[in-house]
């Protein structure tokens, strides 16, 4: 089987990067598993186990802090594949897996890829990312199977988990680096007992508890995050002004503020009024607009107050497995908050306000991104909110006017080179059209188009001129900076057709006023 278009050396085997997997049907199957199964786990706090879990039996497994990967056998060949298209083949780990799957047909097994630490401590997800980037650390990787996705081409997820677990024991058993995740069968009381033994001792991140009723629970302690308040949503009831929610941010290493999300729970009615009194005194202007749950715009404040927030989990990708991105901001002493760019981050699940942290400073050491990167890998590792982006430049501009009985209408275009063509957050070129006609019900119409090249932008302008600059319009301004269009001809108004003599006894045609001109597209 052809696993990927191109590989790079990895340890004694090969590695393909994100999107490298050639089999589109297989990649779709892996993505669907993550979206439909792995993301539907119900998070339960340890204190809620006895109240929320009914009668068993349950299959209780250790929750490992690694990455979701799949052990795949196709046409007699074995590889490790991730849902985002990464592939490992011919490594020592894969060869062990191949030996264990000898004699089986096509198969897909879901599991956790983890990396052992040098000090023997608990493995974290970032250890896995480091080992995948450094072939010298391949020997630290191990694959822990926990679910059977396909067996001999047949989907198995609709079968009882007990059957899938038994099949996994037969396939991978308790190998050295390829093995079944530690699993025991028991009742609710066993869940509580094993949580104390496996998790409280800091051996594992949590528990995964499955039942044959199709329910899967993730038992883990909530985590806390320290963040700074940068905005708030207001709720007004009569004469009472309260804080509906707080928007908080983390501090990146480059000094920008990463918008993390909003927290609206954990306040009493008196708290909400008191917080409004404090935050309303810290308001500053902002060029970035942020809607709140009341359907109005949030009010931005100076980043001075640090708060502690508890959440049940963090998510770094959406339901389609696309990295979650939120705006990074910077604070200008005179202009207030300004957007920088959208950067990868994680969102909080079930956030609750705990308390103010007066002992914390507003800096990257106290409120840094490591608070989330230590739990989940972000979409683009180590990406920063860059502030050194090249400024955009107007490369061509044209203005046309039409005077109708003293009423002047204006139509103009502007071609802008963003100078950010290599950044996927920006189009290479932007064409901006303006149509102003005082006689219309809505005097000003604008439209914006993006273009992949200067030639494409020029064609858009030429088409716009032919459609909108006709008889009666005069070009009053045409500028080029450094003649960027090269040999492209100057877009000019179409010539008005020669006037015909009116027929005898014909009534004169009434002129259209400026308001009857069509709007620019």
matplotlib code that plots the C-alpha trace (Angstrom):
import matplotlib.pyplot as plt

x = [0.0, 1.2, 0.8, 2.0, 3.2, 6.5, 8.3, 11.2, 13.7, 12.6, 14.8, 15.3, 12.0, 10.0, 7.6, 5.0, 3.8, 0.3, -1.9, 0.6, -1.8, -2.8, -5.8, -8.6, -11.2, -9.0, -8.2, -12.0, -12.6, -10.0, -11.4, -14.9, -13.8, -12.3, -15.3, -18.0, -16.5, -13.5, -15.1, -18.3, -16.9, -18.8, -16.5, -17.3, -15.5, -14.3, -16.7, -19.7, -19.0, -21.3, -24.1, -23.9, -22.8, -25.5, -25.1, -22.3, -20.7, -18.1, -14.8, -12.4, -9.2, -6.3, -6.5, -3.1, -1.9, -0.7, -2.0, -4.8, -3.3, -4.4, -2.7, -3.6, -3.0, -3.8, -2.9, -0.5, 1.4, 1.3, 1.6, 0.7, -1.6, -3.0, -6.4, -4.7, -2.8, 0.5, 2.1, 4.9, 6.2, 9.1, 10.2, 10.9, 7.5, 5.7, 7.7, 6.6, 3.0, 3.4, 4.6, 1.6, -0.8, 0.7, -2.0, -4.8, -6.5, -7.1, -7.7, -7.9, -7.2, -7.5, -5.0, -3.0, 0.6, 2.7, 6.3, 8.1, 10.0, 13.7, 13.0, 10.3, 7.6, 4.1, 4.1, 2.5, 1.2, 4.1, 6.5, 4.8, 5.2, 8.9, 9.5, 7.7, 10.0, 13.2, 14.0, 16.5, 13.6, 11.6, 12.5, 10.4, 7.2, 4.6, 1.1, -1.7, -4.8, -8.2, -10.8, -11.3, -12.6, -12.5, -11.8, -11.3, -13.0, -16.1, -17.0, -17.0, -18.1, -21.8, -20.8, -20.6, -17.4, -16.8, -16.4, -14.1, -12.0, -11.7, -10.6, -8.0, -6.6, -6.1, -4.5, -2.0, -2.2, 0.5, 3.5, 6.5, 5.7, 2.4, -0.1, -3.7, -4.4, -4.7, -8.3, -10.4, -14.0, -16.1, -18.9, -19.2, -17.4, -14.5, -14.3, -13.9, -11.3, -9.2, -9.4, -7.6, -5.1, -4.3, -5.0, -4.6, -1.2, -0.3, 0.4, -2.2, -4.2, -7.6, -9.9, -12.0, -15.1, -17.1, -20.3, -22.1, -24.9, -22.8, -21.8, -18.2, -17.2, -13.9, -13.1, -10.6, -10.0, -10.9, -8.0, -7.5, -6.2, -5.0, -5.9, -6.4, -9.7, -9.7, -13.4, -16.8, -20.4, -23.0, -26.5, -28.9, -32.1, -33.9, -31.3, -29.1, -25.9, -24.2, -21.4, -22.9, -19.6, -15.9, -13.6, -10.2, -6.8, -3.4, -0.1, 2.1, 5.9, 5.9, 3.7, 0.5, -2.7, -4.3, -8.1, -9.1, -12.8, -15.5, -16.6, -20.2, -20.7, -19.6, -21.0, -23.7, -26.0, -24.1, -20.8, -22.0, -22.9, -19.7, -17.6, -19.4, -18.5, -14.8, -14.5, -16.5, -13.8, -11.1, -12.7, -10.5, -11.2, -10.8, -10.6, -11.5, -15.2, -16.3, -20.0, -21.2, -24.0, -26.5, -26.1, -24.3, -20.7, -18.4, -16.6, -12.8, -10.8, -7.2, -5.5, -5.0, -7.1, -6.0, -8.6, -8.6, -10.9, -11.8, -12.8, -13.5, -11.4, -9.7, -10.3, -7.8, -9.8, -13.4, -15.9, -14.2, -10.8, -9.7, -7.4, -9.3, -8.0, -8.8, -7.7, -4.5, -4.5, -2.1, -2.7, -1.6, -1.4, -3.2, -5.4, -6.4, -6.9, -5.8, -6.2, -3.0, -4.0, -5.8, -3.6, -4.0, -5.4, -7.7, -11.2, -12.4, -15.1, -17.6, -15.6, -16.4, -15.0, -13.2, -11.5, -9.3, -5.6, -4.0, -0.7, -0.3, 1.4, 0.2, 3.1, 4.0, 5.6, 2.3, -0.3, 1.6, 0.4, 2.0, -1.1, -2.9, 0.0, 0.9, -2.6, -3.3, -1.1, -2.1, -2.8, 0.6, 3.2, 4.9, 3.1, 3.3, 1.2, 3.5, 3.7, 6.3, 4.0, 4.7, 2.2, -0.2, 0.3, -2.1, -0.8, -3.5, -6.4, -9.0, -11.8, -14.7, -17.3, -20.6, -22.3, -26.1, -27.8, -25.2, -25.3, -22.0, -21.8, -18.4, -17.2, -13.8, -11.6, -8.5, -6.1, -4.2, -1.2, -1.3, 2.4, 1.2, 0.8, 2.6, 0.3, -2.9, -4.7, -4.6, -5.3, -2.4, -4.4, -7.6, -9.8, -12.1, -14.9, -16.9, -20.1, -21.4, -24.6, -26.4, -29.7, -30.2, -32.0, -28.7, -26.1, -23.0, -22.4, -19.1, -17.8, -14.6, -13.0, -9.8, -7.4, -4.6, -2.5, -2.1, -3.3, -6.5, -7.1, -6.6, -9.2, -11.7, -11.1, -11.5, -14.7, -16.0, -15.1, -17.0, -20.0, -20.1, -18.3, -20.4, -21.7, -21.4, -18.6, -15.3, -12.0, -10.8, -7.9, -5.7, -2.6, -0.1, 2.7, 5.8, 3.5, 3.0, 0.6, 3.3, 1.9, -1.7, -3.7, -5.3, -8.9, -10.8, -14.5, -16.2, -16.8, -20.3, -22.1, -22.7, -25.9, -28.6, -30.9, -34.2, -37.1, -39.6, -42.4, -40.7, -41.0, -37.7, -36.4, -36.3, -32.8, -32.1, -31.1, -28.0, -30.1, -31.1, -27.6, -27.0, -25.0, -21.4, -21.2]
y = [0.0, 3.5, 5.3, 8.8, 10.8, 11.6, 10.6, 12.0, 9.9, 9.2, 7.1, 3.9, 4.3, 7.0, 9.8, 11.7, 15.0, 16.4, 15.6, 13.0, 10.0, 9.1, 7.0, 9.6, 7.0, 5.9, 9.4, 10.3, 7.2, 8.3, 11.8, 10.6, 8.4, 11.4, 13.6, 11.2, 9.1, 10.6, 14.0, 12.8, 11.6, 13.0, 14.8, 13.9, 15.3, 12.6, 13.9, 13.3, 9.7, 8.0, 10.5, 10.4, 6.9, 4.2, 0.5, -1.2, -3.2, -0.7, -1.1, 1.2, 2.3, 4.6, 7.9, 8.6, 12.1, 11.6, 11.9, 9.9, 7.6, 4.6, 1.3, 0.4, -2.7, -2.5, -5.1, -6.8, -3.6, -1.9, 1.8, 4.2, 7.0, 10.1, 11.5, 14.6, 12.5, 11.9, 8.5, 6.5, 3.3, 0.9, 2.2, -0.2, 0.6, -0.2, -3.4, -4.6, -3.8, -5.7, -8.8, -8.7, -8.3, -11.1, -13.4, -10.8, -9.1, -5.4, -3.7, -0.3, 0.1, 3.3, 4.1, 6.6, 7.4, 8.4, 9.1, 8.0, 10.7, 10.5, 10.8, 8.2, 10.8, 11.0, 11.4, 14.5, 15.3, 17.6, 14.7, 12.9, 15.9, 16.2, 12.5, 12.7, 15.6, 14.0, 10.6, 10.0, 9.8, 7.2, 4.5, 6.4, 6.1, 3.4, 2.7, 1.8, 0.4, 1.1, 0.6, -1.5, 0.6, -1.8, -5.5, -7.2, -4.2, -4.4, -1.5, -2.8, 0.3, -0.9, -4.1, -4.4, -3.0, -6.2, -8.0, -5.3, -5.4, -9.2, -8.9, -6.3, -8.6, -11.3, -8.9, -6.8, -8.3, -6.9, -6.2, -4.2, -1.0, -2.0, -3.1, -2.8, 0.2, -1.0, -1.9, -3.5, -4.4, -3.3, -1.3, 2.4, 1.6, 0.3, 3.5, 5.5, 3.0, 3.0, 6.8, 6.9, 4.3, 5.5, 9.2, 10.7, 9.1, 11.1, 8.0, 8.9, 11.9, 10.4, 7.5, 6.5, 4.6, 2.7, 0.9, -1.5, 1.1, 3.2, 5.8, 6.8, 9.0, 10.8, 11.0, 13.7, 16.6, 20.1, 22.4, 26.0, 28.9, 32.3, 35.0, 38.7, 40.5, 42.5, 43.1, 42.5, 42.2, 44.4, 43.4, 46.2, 45.6, 48.8, 51.0, 48.1, 47.6, 44.2, 42.2, 39.5, 37.8, 38.6, 38.0, 37.0, 36.6, 35.0, 36.8, 35.6, 35.7, 38.6, 40.7, 40.4, 39.2, 35.9, 36.0, 32.9, 33.1, 34.3, 33.2, 34.0, 31.5, 31.6, 35.1, 36.1, 39.0, 41.2, 40.1, 41.1, 44.6, 45.0, 43.8, 46.3, 49.1, 48.1, 47.3, 50.3, 52.6, 50.8, 51.2, 52.0, 52.2, 49.3, 48.8, 45.2, 44.4, 41.5, 40.5, 39.1, 36.8, 39.7, 40.4, 43.7, 44.7, 44.0, 46.9, 46.7, 47.5, 48.0, 44.6, 45.0, 42.4, 38.7, 36.1, 32.3, 30.2, 26.6, 24.5, 20.8, 20.6, 22.4, 22.0, 23.0, 21.9, 22.3, 19.6, 19.4, 19.1, 22.5, 24.3, 26.8, 30.3, 33.4, 37.0, 38.2, 41.8, 44.5, 47.5, 51.0, 53.6, 56.2, 54.1, 51.3, 47.7, 46.8, 43.4, 41.7, 38.4, 35.2, 32.7, 29.0, 28.6, 26.4, 27.1, 26.4, 23.8, 24.8, 27.7, 29.0, 32.0, 31.1, 34.2, 37.2, 36.6, 39.7, 37.8, 37.4, 39.9, 40.5, 39.0, 35.9, 34.2, 34.3, 34.2, 32.5, 30.2, 27.2, 27.0, 25.5, 24.0, 21.7, 20.2, 20.3, 20.8, 23.8, 23.9, 25.5, 24.8, 27.9, 30.4, 33.9, 36.9, 38.7, 42.5, 42.9, 42.3, 44.5, 47.4, 47.2, 49.5, 51.2, 50.3, 51.8, 54.1, 55.6, 58.2, 59.1, 61.8, 62.7, 66.1, 66.0, 69.4, 70.3, 66.9, 65.2, 61.4, 59.6, 56.1, 54.9, 51.8, 51.0, 48.1, 47.3, 45.0, 43.5, 42.4, 39.3, 36.8, 34.1, 34.5, 32.5, 34.9, 37.6, 37.7, 38.8, 41.7, 43.5, 45.6, 48.1, 49.8, 52.8, 54.2, 57.5, 59.0, 61.7, 61.2, 57.5, 56.3, 54.8, 57.2, 55.1, 51.6, 49.7, 46.3, 44.4, 41.7, 39.7, 38.6, 36.1, 38.3, 41.8, 40.6, 39.2, 42.4, 44.4, 42.3, 42.9, 46.7, 46.6, 44.7, 47.1, 50.1, 48.7, 48.0, 51.2, 54.0, 55.0, 58.1, 61.2, 60.0, 61.8, 60.4, 63.0, 61.0, 58.1, 57.3, 54.5, 54.1, 53.1, 52.1, 48.7, 47.3, 47.4, 47.2, 46.9, 49.6, 52.4, 51.6, 54.4, 55.4, 53.9, 56.4, 57.8, 56.9, 59.7, 61.5, 61.0, 63.8, 63.5, 62.5, 65.1, 65.6, 63.3, 64.4, 65.1, 62.3, 63.1, 62.9, 60.5, 62.0, 60.8, 58.7, 56.4, 55.2, 51.5, 50.7, 49.4, 45.6]
z = [0.0, -0.8, 2.6, 1.7, -1.2, 0.5, 3.6, 5.6, 7.6, 11.2, 13.4, 11.4, 9.6, 7.9, 8.8, 6.8, 8.1, 8.5, 5.5, 4.2, 4.3, 0.7, 1.5, 1.6, 2.7, 5.6, 6.7, 6.6, 8.8, 11.3, 11.4, 11.9, 14.8, 16.6, 15.8, 16.6, 19.4, 21.1, 21.4, 22.9, 26.2, 29.2, 31.6, 35.2, 38.3, 40.8, 43.5, 41.1, 40.2, 42.7, 41.9, 38.1, 37.3, 37.5, 37.9, 36.0, 34.8, 33.6, 31.8, 33.6, 31.9, 32.6, 30.8, 29.3, 28.4, 24.8, 21.2, 19.6, 16.9, 15.0, 14.3, 10.8, 8.7, 5.0, 2.3, 4.6, 5.6, 9.0, 9.9, 12.7, 11.4, 13.0, 12.1, 10.6, 8.1, 9.8, 9.2, 10.8, 9.2, 9.4, 12.9, 15.7, 17.3, 14.0, 13.5, 17.0, 16.0, 12.7, 14.5, 16.8, 13.9, 11.9, 10.5, 10.7, 7.8, 7.4, 10.8, 12.4, 16.2, 18.1, 20.9, 22.7, 21.5, 24.5, 25.2, 28.4, 30.3, 31.2, 34.9, 34.9, 35.8, 34.3, 30.5, 29.1, 25.7, 24.9, 25.5, 22.6, 20.3, 21.2, 20.5, 17.1, 16.1, 17.2, 15.8, 18.6, 21.0, 19.0, 21.6, 24.2, 22.2, 22.9, 21.6, 24.0, 22.3, 23.7, 20.9, 17.8, 14.9, 11.9, 11.8, 8.3, 6.7, 9.0, 11.3, 14.9, 16.9, 17.0, 18.8, 22.6, 24.0, 25.9, 22.5, 21.2, 24.3, 24.1, 20.5, 21.4, 24.1, 21.5, 19.0, 21.1, 24.6, 26.9, 24.6, 25.4, 23.5, 21.8, 24.3, 25.6, 27.8, 31.5, 31.9, 34.7, 34.9, 37.9, 39.4, 40.5, 43.7, 41.7, 39.7, 42.9, 44.2, 41.0, 40.8, 44.1, 43.1, 39.6, 39.5, 43.0, 43.1, 40.0, 37.9, 35.3, 34.1, 34.8, 34.0, 31.0, 32.0, 29.3, 29.5, 27.1, 27.1, 24.7, 27.3, 27.9, 30.9, 31.4, 35.1, 35.8, 38.2, 37.0, 36.1, 37.0, 34.9, 35.9, 33.4, 33.2, 32.6, 29.4, 28.7, 30.2, 29.1, 30.8, 32.0, 32.8, 34.7, 35.5, 37.3, 38.2, 36.2, 36.5, 34.9, 32.7, 31.9, 31.9, 28.9, 29.9, 28.2, 28.7, 28.1, 25.2, 25.3, 22.9, 25.2, 23.3, 24.9, 23.8, 24.0, 25.9, 26.4, 28.7, 32.1, 33.4, 36.2, 39.8, 40.7, 43.1, 42.1, 44.6, 43.0, 39.5, 40.7, 42.6, 39.6, 37.4, 39.7, 39.5, 35.8, 34.6, 36.0, 33.9, 30.5, 27.5, 23.8, 21.5, 17.7, 18.2, 18.7, 20.8, 21.2, 24.5, 25.4, 25.9, 22.2, 22.7, 22.4, 25.4, 27.0, 27.1, 30.2, 31.2, 31.9, 35.7, 37.4, 37.5, 38.3, 38.7, 36.6, 37.0, 33.9, 33.3, 30.2, 27.3, 23.6, 20.9, 17.8, 16.7, 15.7, 12.2, 13.8, 12.6, 15.1, 17.3, 16.7, 18.7, 18.3, 19.9, 21.0, 22.0, 24.2, 23.0, 25.6, 23.5, 21.1, 23.5, 22.3, 18.8, 17.1, 15.9, 14.3, 15.1, 16.7, 17.9, 21.4, 23.4, 24.7, 28.3, 28.9, 31.7, 33.0, 36.6, 38.3, 41.5, 42.9, 42.3, 42.4, 43.9, 44.2, 40.5, 38.1, 34.5, 32.7, 30.7, 33.8, 35.8, 33.0, 30.2, 27.4, 29.1, 31.3, 28.3, 26.2, 29.1, 28.6, 24.9, 21.8, 19.8, 16.1, 15.2, 17.8, 19.1, 16.9, 18.2, 17.5, 15.1, 15.3, 12.5, 9.5, 6.5, 6.1, 3.2, 0.2, -2.3, -5.7, -7.9, -7.4, -9.7, -9.0, -11.4, -10.9, -12.5, -12.1, -12.5, -12.0, -9.3, -7.5, -7.7, -7.6, -7.1, -7.9, -7.2, -6.8, -4.9, -5.4, -2.2, -2.0, 1.5, 1.4, 3.3, 0.5, 2.4, 5.5, 5.1, 7.3, 4.6, 0.9, -1.4, -2.9, -2.0, -4.4, -2.7, -4.6, -3.5, -5.0, -3.6, -5.0, -2.8, -4.7, -3.6, -0.6, 0.6, -0.7, 0.0, -1.3, -0.9, -1.9, -1.3, -3.3, -2.7, -5.4, -5.6, -7.9, -9.3, -12.7, -11.1, -9.2, -12.4, -14.3, -11.5, -11.8, -15.6, -15.4, -12.8, -14.9, -18.0, -15.8, -13.8, -15.6, -18.6, -20.3, -18.2, -15.9, -15.9, -14.5, -12.0, -10.4, -11.5, -9.5, -9.6, -7.1, -9.1, -12.0, -10.4, -13.0, -15.6, -19.1, -18.0, -19.8, -17.9, -17.4, -19.1, -19.4, -22.3, -25.1, -25.2, -28.5, -31.0, -30.3, -32.8, -33.9, -32.3, -34.5, -35.5, -33.1, -30.6, -27.0, -25.3, -23.1, -19.5, -17.9, -15.1, -11.9, -9.9, -7.7, -10.6, -11.3, -10.5, -7.4, -7.8, -7.6]

ax = plt.figure().add_subplot(projection="3d")
ax.plot(x, y, z, "-o")
ax.set_aspect("equal")
plt.show()
